[in-house]
């Protein structure tokens, strides 16, 4: 990504930190989206960065090269800020980077966010990839109940990411102290919640297959949101076959993109 959007985003993040008295940004980087692991480069940064693999203590811990890393960057340290800016310019930021600002000390925050990966369905454990910025917003708009959202809201002043058009998006948190945070037991997801998550991948696939059906002037974020809403509607209606789900999307597009009526000429 070019330097200008990244610089603008960092400026927005710094401005949001000032009123709450936070001087550090915590960045979650999904290494699975990179050709080379990020981990070996971290010890070379001065002053030293605080970092933590969110797979620590999990069955996936051995997969360190693809683990999501939580990295704390002190914005008052010019070299750390410069390192962050350079890193963001070389990553697929819209798919790999989720940013938060928290008043918590680093280690309690890291352990808490690691616990937030734990999810199950019907008693079967799994991994909730909340750190994917393409999915993060959907958790709060379509998947999680308000009480379930608290584990992500209590420790932070805000979350931020870049949407599919490269525009900064933010979600306000509560910035509560660690003592007020509820114990982070594994999250039990219902079948309908999993279906809502699955609609995101269906929506992305439909966008690839049906790109020509979308108006040329629609941005990537609007296209995804229309596609996602169509997949949710198809699932709700019990429409499961891919071709039939694409038909639901076509009908949605026809309703959303109505040509203006022709004016009669005398």
PASEBA-1860 file (N, C-alpha, C; in nm, 3 decimals):
! residues 266
1> XXXXXXXX> 0.084/-0.118/0.000/0.000/0.000/0.000/0.088/0.123/0.000 ~ 0.044/0.230/-0.067/0.126/0.351/-0.076/0.137/0.421/0.058 ~ 0.238/0.507/0.067/0.268/0.571/0.196/0.159/0.667/0.240 ~ 0.093/0.737/0.146/-0.002/0.842/0.184/-0.119/0.789/0.268 ~ -0.191/0.683/0.225/-0.301/0.634/0.310/-0.253/0.585/0.446 ~ -0.137/0.522/0.451/-0.084/0.473/0.579/-0.053/0.589/0.671 ~ 0.013/0.692/0.618/0.046/0.809/0.699/-0.080/0.876/0.750 ~ -0.182/0.886/0.665/-0.308/0.946/0.706/-0.375/0.865/0.816
9> XXXXXXXX> -0.371/0.733/0.802/-0.432/0.646/0.903/-0.360/0.660/1.036 ~ -0.227/0.661/1.034/-0.152/0.677/1.158/-0.184/0.812/1.224 ~ -0.202/0.914/1.142/-0.240/1.044/1.196/-0.375/1.039/1.267 ~ -0.471/0.969/1.206/-0.603/0.952/1.269/-0.591/0.877/1.401 ~ -0.511/0.772/1.402/-0.495/0.691/1.523/-0.430/0.772/1.636 ~ -0.327/0.847/1.602/-0.262/0.930/1.703/-0.358/1.033/1.760 ~ -0.439/1.093/1.673/-0.536/1.194/1.719/-0.639/1.132/1.813 ~ -0.677/1.007/1.788/-0.773/0.940/1.875/-0.712/0.900/2.008
17> XXXXXXXX> -0.581/0.879/2.011/-0.513/0.841/2.136/-0.502/0.958/2.233 ~ -0.484/1.078/2.181/-0.454/1.194/2.268/-0.561/1.219/2.374 ~ -0.692/1.222/2.338/-0.792/1.254/2.440/-0.800/1.151/2.553 ~ -0.757/1.029/2.528/-0.766/0.925/2.631/-0.632/0.900/2.698 ~ -0.530/0.981/2.663/-0.402/0.974/2.732/-0.323/0.847/2.705 ~ -0.340/0.787/2.586/-0.268/0.665/2.549/-0.160/0.702/2.448 ~ -0.038/0.654/2.471/0.074/0.688/2.383/0.124/0.569/2.302 ~ 0.060/0.454/2.316/0.101/0.335/2.243/-0.014/0.280/2.160
25> XXXXXXXX> 0.020/0.222/2.047/-0.075/0.146/1.968/-0.038/-0.002/1.976 ~ -0.139/-0.085/1.987/-0.119/-0.229/1.981/-0.169/-0.277/1.846 ~ -0.084/-0.350/1.776/-0.113/-0.392/1.640/-0.115/-0.544/1.635 ~ -0.223/-0.602/1.583/-0.229/-0.746/1.559/-0.202/-0.770/1.412 ~ -0.095/-0.844/1.383/-0.057/-0.874/1.245/-0.076/-1.024/1.221 ~ -0.153/-1.056/1.119/-0.174/-1.196/1.081/-0.061/-1.239/0.988 ~ 0.035/-1.312/1.041/0.149/-1.353/0.960/0.111/-1.451/0.848 ~ -0.005/-1.516/0.861/-0.044/-1.615/0.761/-0.062/-1.553/0.623
33> XXXXXXXX> -0.079/-1.422/0.618/-0.097/-1.356/0.489/0.031/-1.308/0.426 ~ 0.147/-1.340/0.484/0.275/-1.292/0.434/0.358/-1.406/0.376 ~ 0.437/-1.374/0.275/0.526/-1.473/0.216/0.639/-1.509/0.310 ~ 0.682/-1.413/0.393/0.789/-1.437/0.490/0.738/-1.401/0.629 ~ 0.777/-1.476/0.732/0.730/-1.448/0.868/0.786/-1.316/0.920 ~ 0.708/-1.252/1.002/0.747/-1.124/1.061/0.835/-1.143/1.185 ~ 0.816/-1.254/1.253/0.879/-1.276/1.383/1.030/-1.252/1.386 ~ 1.107/-1.299/1.287/1.253/-1.279/1.296/1.298/-1.134/1.294
41> XXXXXXXX> 1.214/-1.043/1.241/1.255/-0.902/1.231/1.233/-0.824/1.359 ~ 1.153/-0.874/1.451/1.115/-0.794/1.567/1.230/-0.764/1.663 ~ 1.321/-0.859/1.691/1.428/-0.827/1.788/1.523/-0.717/1.742 ~ 1.524/-0.683/1.614/1.617/-0.583/1.564/1.572/-0.440/1.581 ~ 1.451/-0.419/1.632/1.397/-0.283/1.646/1.444/-0.223/1.779 ~ 1.491/-0.098/1.774/1.533/-0.026/1.893/1.457/0.106/1.904 ~ 1.409/0.141/2.026/1.405/0.059/2.147/1.323/-0.068/2.124 ~ 1.346/-0.168/2.206/1.286/-0.299/2.186/1.133/-0.293/2.190
49> XXXXXXXX> 1.072/-0.363/2.097/0.927/-0.373/2.093/0.879/-0.483/2.189 ~ 0.762/-0.462/2.247/0.694/-0.569/2.319/0.607/-0.644/2.218 ~ 0.619/-0.776/2.217/0.539/-0.854/2.123/0.503/-0.988/2.186 ~ 0.397/-1.049/2.130/0.345/-1.174/2.187/0.268/-1.248/2.079 ~ 0.295/-1.378/2.064/0.215/-1.461/1.974/0.083/-1.496/2.040 ~ -0.027/-1.469/1.973/-0.158/-1.501/2.030/-0.185/-1.651/2.029 ~ -0.098/-1.729/1.966/-0.109/-1.875/1.971/-0.042/-1.933/2.096 ~ 0.022/-1.850/2.176/0.091/-1.900/2.296/-0.006/-1.973/2.388
57> XXXXXXXX> 0.033/-2.095/2.427/-0.050/-2.173/2.515/-0.164/-2.247/2.446 ~ -0.170/-2.236/2.312/-0.275/-2.304/2.236/-0.217/-2.421/2.159 ~ -0.301/-2.513/2.110/-0.249/-2.623/2.029/-0.173/-2.576/1.906 ~ -0.205/-2.455/1.857/-0.139/-2.403/1.737/-0.005/-2.337/1.767 ~ 0.041/-2.342/1.892/0.159/-2.266/1.931/0.281/-2.298/1.846 ~ 0.294/-2.422/1.799/0.410/-2.460/1.720/0.414/-2.394/1.584 ~ 0.303/-2.340/1.538/0.298/-2.275/1.407/0.332/-2.127/1.421 ~ 0.449/-2.098/1.477/0.486/-1.959/1.506/0.499/-1.871/1.384
65> XXXXXXXX> 0.534/-1.929/1.270/0.554/-1.849/1.149/0.425/-1.793/1.092 ~ 0.311/-1.853/1.128/0.183/-1.804/1.076/0.093/-1.752/1.188 ~ 0.148/-1.740/1.308/0.068/-1.695/1.422/0.034/-1.547/1.411 ~ -0.082/-1.506/1.464/-0.110/-1.362/1.477/-0.023/-1.306/1.590 ~ 0.045/-1.197/1.562/0.134/-1.135/1.659/0.073/-1.005/1.711 ~ 0.075/-0.989/1.842/0.039/-0.862/1.903/0.167/-0.786/1.930 ~ 0.177/-0.664/1.877/0.298/-0.583/1.888/0.260/-0.447/1.943 ~ 0.329/-0.403/2.049/0.303/-0.270/2.106/0.407/-0.172/2.052
73> XXXXXXXX> 0.357/-0.062/1.994/0.443/0.042/1.937/0.425/0.169/2.017 ~ 0.534/0.221/2.071/0.532/0.345/2.148/0.543/0.463/2.051 ~ 0.436/0.538/2.039/0.433/0.648/1.943/0.526/0.763/1.981 ~ 0.574/0.763/2.105/0.669/0.868/2.145/0.811/0.832/2.104 ~ 0.832/0.712/2.055/0.963/0.667/2.009/0.968/0.676/1.858 ~ 1.039/0.772/1.800/1.038/0.792/1.654/1.078/0.668/1.575 ~ 1.175/0.591/1.623/1.218/0.474/1.547/1.112/0.364/1.548 ~ 1.041/0.350/1.657/0.932/0.252/1.659/0.818/0.296/1.567
81> XXXXXXXX> 0.787/0.424/1.570/0.681/0.473/1.482/0.721/0.458/1.336 ~ 0.846/0.487/1.306/0.896/0.471/1.169/0.890/0.324/1.127 ~ 0.926/0.235/1.218/0.921/0.092/1.187/0.778/0.051/1.155 ~ 0.681/0.098/1.234/0.541/0.063/1.211/0.495/0.114/1.075 ~ 0.528/0.237/1.042/0.488/0.293/0.913/0.544/0.209/0.798 ~ 0.672/0.172/0.808/0.732/0.090/0.704/0.668/-0.047/0.694 ~ 0.637/-0.107/0.810/0.574/-0.239/0.810/0.439/-0.234/0.740 ~ 0.357/-0.135/0.772/0.223/-0.127/0.715/0.227/-0.109/0.564
89> XXXXXXXX> 0.328/-0.040/0.515/0.339/-0.018/0.371/0.375/-0.146/0.296 ~ 0.428/-0.246/0.365/0.470/-0.369/0.299/0.376/-0.486/0.325 ~ 0.269/-0.462/0.398/0.172/-0.567/0.426/0.044/-0.544/0.347 ~ -0.034/-0.649/0.335/-0.170/-0.636/0.283/-0.256/-0.589/0.401 ~ -0.254/-0.460/0.424/-0.308/-0.405/0.549/-0.456/-0.439/0.566 ~ -0.531/-0.439/0.458/-0.675/-0.462/0.468/-0.709/-0.605/0.507 ~ -0.613/-0.695/0.492/-0.637/-0.836/0.525/-0.556/-0.884/0.644 ~ -0.457/-0.808/0.687/-0.363/-0.860/0.788/-0.351/-0.779/0.915
97> XXXXXXXX> -0.402/-0.657/0.919/-0.369/-0.568/1.030/-0.494/-0.517/1.100 ~ -0.497/-0.536/1.231/-0.601/-0.483/1.318/-0.531/-0.405/1.428 ~ -0.575/-0.282/1.454/-0.508/-0.194/1.549/-0.602/-0.164/1.666 ~ -0.545/-0.151/1.784/-0.623/-0.113/1.901/-0.539/-0.024/1.990 ~ -0.605/0.052/2.073/-0.539/0.132/2.177/-0.597/0.089/2.311 ~ -0.509/0.054/2.405/-0.556/0.002/2.533/-0.478/0.063/2.647 ~ -0.545/0.092/2.761/-0.474/0.139/2.880/-0.411/0.026/2.960 ~ -0.435/-0.098/2.922/-0.382/-0.212/2.997/-0.232/-0.225/2.975
105> XXXXXXXX> -0.165/-0.282/3.077/-0.026/-0.324/3.058/-0.023/-0.431/2.949 ~ 0.094/-0.445/2.886/0.100/-0.528/2.766/0.071/-0.675/2.795 ~ 0.132/-0.733/2.898/0.118/-0.877/2.919/-0.025/-0.918/2.952 ~ -0.095/-0.850/3.043/-0.235/-0.888/3.066/-0.321/-0.874/2.940 ~ -0.293/-0.770/2.861/-0.368/-0.752/2.737/-0.341/-0.867/2.641 ~ -0.213/-0.904/2.626/-0.177/-1.012/2.534/-0.244/-1.143/2.575 ~ -0.243/-1.173/2.704/-0.305/-1.298/2.749/-0.456/-1.295/2.727 ~ -0.517/-1.181/2.751/-0.661/-1.168/2.732/-0.699/-1.187/2.585
113> XXXXXXXX> -0.627/-1.122/2.495/-0.659/-1.134/2.352/-0.630/-1.274/2.300 ~ -0.533/-1.342/2.361/-0.510/-1.481/2.326/-0.628/-1.569/2.365 ~ -0.683/-1.544/2.484/-0.801/-1.620/2.528/-0.921/-1.594/2.436 ~ -0.926/-1.477/2.376/-1.039/-1.442/2.288/-1.041/-1.527/2.161 ~ -0.933/-1.596/2.132/-0.931/-1.686/2.016/-1.014/-1.811/2.039 ~ -1.039/-1.844/2.165/-1.104/-1.970/2.199/-1.254/-1.964/2.170 ~ -1.300/-2.056/2.089/-1.442/-2.065/2.057/-1.476/-2.212/2.038 ~ -1.604/-2.243/2.051/-1.649/-2.379/2.029/-1.789/-2.376/1.970
121> XXXXXXXX> -1.827/-2.488/1.912/-1.962/-2.505/1.857/-2.005/-2.648/1.888 ~ -2.113/-2.660/1.963/-2.159/-2.792/2.000/-2.059/-2.869/2.083 ~ -1.975/-2.796/2.157/-1.875/-2.862/2.239/-1.745/-2.891/2.169 ~ -1.737/-2.865/2.039/-1.614/-2.889/1.964/-1.532/-2.760/1.958 ~ -1.408/-2.762/2.009/-1.327/-2.639/2.013/-1.279/-2.597/1.875 ~ -1.257/-2.468/1.861/-1.206/-2.414/1.736/-1.133/-2.283/1.760 ~ -1.095/-2.219/1.652/-1.019/-2.095/1.656/-1.101/-1.984/1.592 ~ -1.131/-1.879/1.665/-1.206/-1.766/1.612/-1.107/-1.663/1.559
129> XXXXXXXX> -1.103/-1.647/1.429/-1.007/-1.555/1.365/-1.059/-1.411/1.368 ~ -1.086/-1.363/1.487/-1.137/-1.226/1.499/-1.035/-1.123/1.452 ~ -0.907/-1.162/1.448/-0.801/-1.068/1.412/-0.794/-1.041/1.262 ~ -0.877/-1.107/1.183/-0.886/-1.076/1.040/-0.972/-0.951/1.025 ~ -0.914/-0.839/0.978/-0.992/-0.714/0.972/-1.112/-0.722/0.879 ~ -1.111/-0.816/0.785/-1.225/-0.831/0.695/-1.344/-0.894/0.765 ~ -1.319/-0.963/0.877/-1.425/-1.028/0.952/-1.461/-0.953/1.080 ~ -1.367/-0.874/1.131/-1.383/-0.815/1.263/-1.513/-0.735/1.274
137> XXXXXXXX> -1.539/-0.647/1.178/-1.660/-0.564/1.185/-1.787/-0.648/1.181 ~ -1.786/-0.759/1.106/-1.904/-0.844/1.095/-1.938/-0.911/1.229 ~ -1.836/-0.937/1.311/-1.863/-0.995/1.442/-1.954/-0.904/1.524 ~ -1.936/-0.774/1.509/-2.012/-0.678/1.589/-2.142/-0.635/1.522 ~ -2.150/-0.649/1.392/-2.272/-0.608/1.322/-2.370/-0.723/1.300 ~ -2.320/-0.849/1.292/-2.409/-0.958/1.253/-2.393/-1.087/1.332 ~ -2.286/-1.103/1.408/-2.259/-1.236/1.466/-2.276/-1.239/1.617 ~ -2.202/-1.155/1.688/-2.198/-1.164/1.834/-2.313/-1.089/1.900
145> XXXXXXXX> -2.360/-1.145/2.011/-2.457/-1.076/2.095/-2.385/-0.970/2.178 ~ -2.457/-0.865/2.224/-2.392/-0.758/2.300/-2.306/-0.808/2.416 ~ -2.355/-0.905/2.492/-2.277/-0.955/2.604/-2.152/-1.026/2.557 ~ -2.159/-1.094/2.444/-2.042/-1.163/2.390/-1.936/-1.066/2.339 ~ -1.977/-0.947/2.301/-1.884/-0.848/2.249/-1.795/-0.788/2.357 ~ -1.836/-0.801/2.482/-1.768/-0.730/2.590/-1.621/-0.767/2.602 ~ -1.584/-0.891/2.575/-1.445/-0.932/2.591/-1.352/-0.855/2.499 ~ -1.404/-0.805/2.388/-1.322/-0.723/2.297/-1.334/-0.574/2.326
153> XXXXXXXX> -1.440/-0.532/2.391/-1.462/-0.390/2.415/-1.404/-0.342/2.548 ~ -1.405/-0.426/2.650/-1.363/-0.382/2.783/-1.217/-0.336/2.788 ~ -1.122/-0.404/2.721/-0.982/-0.365/2.740/-0.935/-0.249/2.655 ~ -1.017/-0.197/2.563/-0.964/-0.103/2.463/-1.039/0.030/2.465 ~ -0.967/0.133/2.423/-1.032/0.262/2.397/-1.097/0.261/2.259 ~ -1.031/0.196/2.164/-1.089/0.180/2.031/-1.014/0.072/1.954 ~ -1.084/0.016/1.854/-1.026/-0.070/1.753/-1.028/0.006/1.621 ~ -0.935/-0.027/1.531/-0.935/0.039/1.401/-0.878/-0.055/1.295
161> XXXXXXXX> -0.923/-0.037/1.171/-0.877/-0.115/1.057/-0.907/-0.035/0.930 ~ -0.853/-0.079/0.819/-0.885/-0.019/0.689/-0.984/-0.108/0.618 ~ -1.091/-0.049/0.564/-1.190/-0.130/0.495/-1.142/-0.165/0.354 ~ -1.226/-0.226/0.276/-1.188/-0.275/0.144/-1.156/-0.163/0.045 ~ -1.197/-0.041/0.077/-1.162/0.076/-0.003/-1.042/0.150/0.052 ~ -0.982/0.096/0.158/-0.867/0.162/0.218/-0.903/0.278/0.310 ~ -1.029/0.283/0.354/-1.073/0.391/0.442/-1.066/0.347/0.588 ~ -1.017/0.434/0.678/-1.009/0.396/0.820/-1.148/0.376/0.880
169> XXXXXXXX> -1.162/0.269/0.955/-1.284/0.240/1.029/-1.248/0.223/1.176 ~ -1.339/0.262/1.265/-1.311/0.255/1.408/-1.432/0.201/1.483 ~ -1.404/0.133/1.592/-1.505/0.083/1.683/-1.466/0.126/1.823 ~ -1.552/0.201/1.889/-1.522/0.250/2.023/-1.527/0.137/2.124 ~ -1.432/0.137/2.218/-1.431/0.041/2.327/-1.473/0.107/2.457 ~ -1.441/0.041/2.568/-1.483/0.090/2.700/-1.367/0.128/2.789 ~ -1.245/0.083/2.755/-1.124/0.117/2.829/-1.139/0.096/2.979 ~ -1.195/-0.018/3.016/-1.206/-0.053/3.156/-1.075/-0.117/3.204
177> XXXXXXXX> -1.051/-0.111/3.334/-0.931/-0.170/3.390/-0.936/-0.321/3.388 ~ -0.820/-0.386/3.398/-0.816/-0.533/3.396/-0.899/-0.598/3.506 ~ -0.909/-0.532/3.622/-0.983/-0.590/3.734/-1.133/-0.601/3.705 ~ -1.182/-0.517/3.612/-1.325/-0.518/3.582/-1.361/-0.615/3.470 ~ -1.259/-0.669/3.401/-1.285/-0.759/3.288/-1.336/-0.894/3.337 ~ -1.437/-0.944/3.267/-1.492/-1.074/3.302/-1.396/-1.186/3.259 ~ -1.396/-1.300/3.332/-1.313/-1.413/3.290/-1.346/-1.453/3.146 ~ -1.243/-1.481/3.069/-1.259/-1.504/2.926/-1.268/-1.654/2.899
185> XXXXXXXX> -1.384/-1.712/2.926/-1.406/-1.853/2.895/-1.427/-1.869/2.746 ~ -1.405/-1.990/2.692/-1.428/-2.009/2.548/-1.568/-1.967/2.508 ~ -1.577/-1.903/2.394/-1.704/-1.852/2.343/-1.778/-1.965/2.273 ~ -1.901/-1.989/2.311/-1.982/-2.092/2.247/-2.065/-2.027/2.136 ~ -2.033/-2.062/2.013/-2.102/-2.007/1.897/-2.214/-2.100/1.853 ~ -2.329/-2.043/1.823/-2.441/-2.123/1.775/-2.424/-2.156/1.628 ~ -2.506/-2.247/1.579/-2.501/-2.281/1.437/-2.533/-2.159/1.351 ~ -2.628/-2.078/1.393/-2.665/-1.961/1.313/-2.551/-1.858/1.312
193> XXXXXXXX> -2.477/-1.846/1.420/-2.362/-1.755/1.422/-2.254/-1.804/1.326 ~ -2.230/-1.934/1.322/-2.133/-1.988/1.228/-2.178/-1.967/1.084 ~ -2.307/-1.981/1.061/-2.360/-1.957/0.926/-2.339/-1.812/0.884 ~ -2.359/-1.720/0.978/-2.336/-1.578/0.946/-2.190/-1.552/0.911 ~ -2.099/-1.617/0.984/-1.957/-1.604/0.951/-1.927/-1.665/0.815 ~ -1.986/-1.782/0.789/-1.962/-1.848/0.661/-2.012/-1.768/0.543 ~ -2.113/-1.685/0.564/-2.165/-1.602/0.455/-2.061/-1.502/0.405 ~ -1.962/-1.470/0.488/-1.857/-1.376/0.445/-1.773/-1.438/0.333
201> XXXXXXXX> -1.736/-1.565/0.347/-1.659/-1.629/0.240/-1.746/-1.651/0.117 ~ -1.874/-1.682/0.137/-1.965/-1.696/0.024/-1.977/-1.564/-0.052 ~ -1.982/-1.453/0.024/-1.994/-1.322/-0.038/-1.871/-1.288/-0.120 ~ -1.754/-1.320/-0.067/-1.630/-1.293/-0.139/-1.622/-1.375/-0.267 ~ -1.664/-1.501/-0.260/-1.663/-1.586/-0.378/-1.761/-1.534/-0.482 ~ -1.879/-1.493/-0.439/-1.979/-1.440/-0.533/-1.928/-1.314/-0.601 ~ -1.854/-1.232/-0.529/-1.797/-1.111/-0.589/-1.702/-1.147/-0.703 ~ -1.625/-1.251/-0.684/-1.530/-1.293/-0.788/-1.603/-1.346/-0.910
209> XXXXXXXX> -1.706/-1.426/-0.887/-1.779/-1.490/-0.997/-1.865/-1.390/-1.072 ~ -1.921/-1.292/-1.000/-2.023/-1.203/-1.058/-1.977/-1.059/-1.066 ~ -1.849/-1.037/-1.081/-1.795/-0.900/-1.081/-1.863/-0.811/-1.183 ~ -1.892/-0.865/-1.302/-1.950/-0.783/-1.410/-2.092/-0.738/-1.379 ~ -2.158/-0.800/-1.282/-2.297/-0.765/-1.252/-2.308/-0.639/-1.167 ~ -2.197/-0.595/-1.107/-2.201/-0.479/-1.017/-2.180/-0.350/-1.095 ~ -2.246/-0.242/-1.054/-2.220/-0.113/-1.117/-2.073/-0.076/-1.106 ~ -2.018/-0.021/-1.212/-1.875/0.008/-1.218/-1.833/0.112/-1.115
217> XXXXXXXX> -1.925/0.200/-1.074/-1.888/0.308/-0.983/-1.901/0.269/-0.835 ~ -1.934/0.145/-0.807/-1.943/0.100/-0.668/-1.805/0.064/-0.617 ~ -1.773/0.107/-0.496/-1.647/0.071/-0.435/-1.647/-0.072/-0.384 ~ -1.530/-0.119/-0.346/-1.514/-0.258/-0.302/-1.595/-0.285/-0.175 ~ -1.600/-0.189/-0.082/-1.673/-0.211/0.042/-1.822/-0.222/0.017 ~ -1.875/-0.135/-0.067/-2.020/-0.141/-0.097/-2.053/-0.273/-0.166 ~ -1.969/-0.316/-0.257/-1.993/-0.443/-0.325/-1.998/-0.559/-0.226 ~ -1.903/-0.559/-0.134/-1.901/-0.669/-0.038/-2.026/-0.665/0.050
225> XXXXXXXX> -2.064/-0.548/0.098/-2.177/-0.540/0.189/-2.306/-0.586/0.122 ~ -2.325/-0.550/-0.006/-2.442/-0.597/-0.079/-2.438/-0.748/-0.096 ~ -2.320/-0.799/-0.132/-2.306/-0.943/-0.150/-2.329/-1.017/-0.019 ~ -2.274/-0.965/0.089/-2.289/-1.030/0.219/-2.436/-1.031/0.263 ~ -2.503/-0.918/0.247/-2.645/-0.912/0.283/-2.726/-1.012/0.202 ~ -2.689/-1.032/0.077/-2.761/-1.128/-0.008/-2.737/-1.271/0.039 ~ -2.614/-1.301/0.080/-2.585/-1.435/0.129/-2.658/-1.462/0.261 ~ -2.667/-1.362/0.347/-2.744/-1.377/0.470/-2.891/-1.404/0.439
233> XXXXXXXX> -2.945/-1.329/0.344/-3.086/-1.347/0.307/-3.108/-1.485/0.247 ~ -3.013/-1.531/0.164/-3.027/-1.663/0.104/-3.024/-1.772/0.211 ~ -2.935/-1.759/0.307/-2.928/-1.857/0.415/-3.056/-1.857/0.497 ~ -3.107/-1.739/0.527/-3.230/-1.728/0.603/-3.347/-1.794/0.530 ~ -3.345/-1.787/0.396/-3.452/-1.846/0.315/-3.428/-1.994/0.285 ~ -3.316/-2.048/0.334/-3.287/-2.188/0.308/-3.234/-2.216/0.169 ~ -3.183/-2.111/0.101/-3.125/-2.126/-0.032/-2.977/-2.158/-0.015 ~ -2.937/-2.278/-0.051/-2.803/-2.324/-0.017/-2.714/-2.350/-0.138
241> XXXXXXXX> -2.770/-2.382/-0.253/-2.688/-2.411/-0.370/-2.623/-2.283/-0.422 ~ -2.494/-2.289/-0.459/-2.424/-2.167/-0.504/-2.495/-2.092/-0.616 ~ -2.543/-2.163/-0.717/-2.609/-2.095/-0.830/-2.735/-2.023/-0.784 ~ -2.811/-2.084/-0.693/-2.933/-2.021/-0.644/-2.900/-1.902/-0.554 ~ -2.792/-1.912/-0.478/-2.751/-1.799/-0.393/-2.706/-1.682/-0.479 ~ -2.643/-1.710/-0.591/-2.604/-1.603/-0.684/-2.726/-1.536/-0.744 ~ -2.832/-1.612/-0.764/-2.957/-1.553/-0.814/-3.015/-1.456/-0.713 ~ -3.005/-1.490/-0.585/-3.051/-1.397/-0.480/-2.971/-1.268/-0.488
249> XXXXXXXX> -2.841/-1.279/-0.510/-2.758/-1.159/-0.522/-2.799/-1.077/-0.643 ~ -2.826/-1.141/-0.757/-2.869/-1.068/-0.875/-2.998/-0.993/-0.849 ~ -3.092/-1.056/-0.780/-3.217/-0.988/-0.747/-3.192/-0.869/-0.656 ~ -3.101/-0.884/-0.561/-3.067/-0.772/-0.473/-3.008/-0.657/-0.551 ~ -2.921/-0.688/-0.646/-2.860/-0.583/-0.727/-2.963/-0.510/-0.810 ~ -3.059/-0.583/-0.865/-3.163/-0.518/-0.944/-3.244/-0.421/-0.859 ~ -3.270/-0.458/-0.735/-3.348/-0.371/-0.646/-3.266/-0.252/-0.596 ~ -3.135/-0.271/-0.585/-3.049/-0.166/-0.531/-3.003/-0.068/-0.638
257> XXXXXXXX> -3.012/-0.106/-0.764/-2.960/-0.023/-0.873/-3.070/-0.005/-0.977 ~ -3.164/0.083/-0.944/-3.280/0.106/-1.031/-3.252/0.225/-1.121 ~ -3.267/0.203/-1.248/-3.248/0.313/-1.342/-3.354/0.420/-1.321 ~ -3.319/0.549/-1.332/-3.419/0.655/-1.315/-3.524/0.649/-1.425 ~ -3.649/0.686/-1.394/-3.756/0.681/-1.495/-3.727/0.778/-1.609 ~ -3.769/0.741/-1.727/-3.750/0.827/-1.844/-3.855/0.938/-1.844 ~ -3.811/1.059/-1.874/-3.901/1.172/-1.881/-3.971/1.176/-2.018 ~ -4.103/1.187/-2.017/-4.174/1.191/-2.143/-4.148/1.321/-2.216
265> XX> -4.128/1.311/-2.346/-4.104/1.429/-2.428/-4.235/1.466/-2.499 ~ -4.262/1.594/-2.510/-4.384/1.640/-2.577/-4.362/1.648/-2.726
END
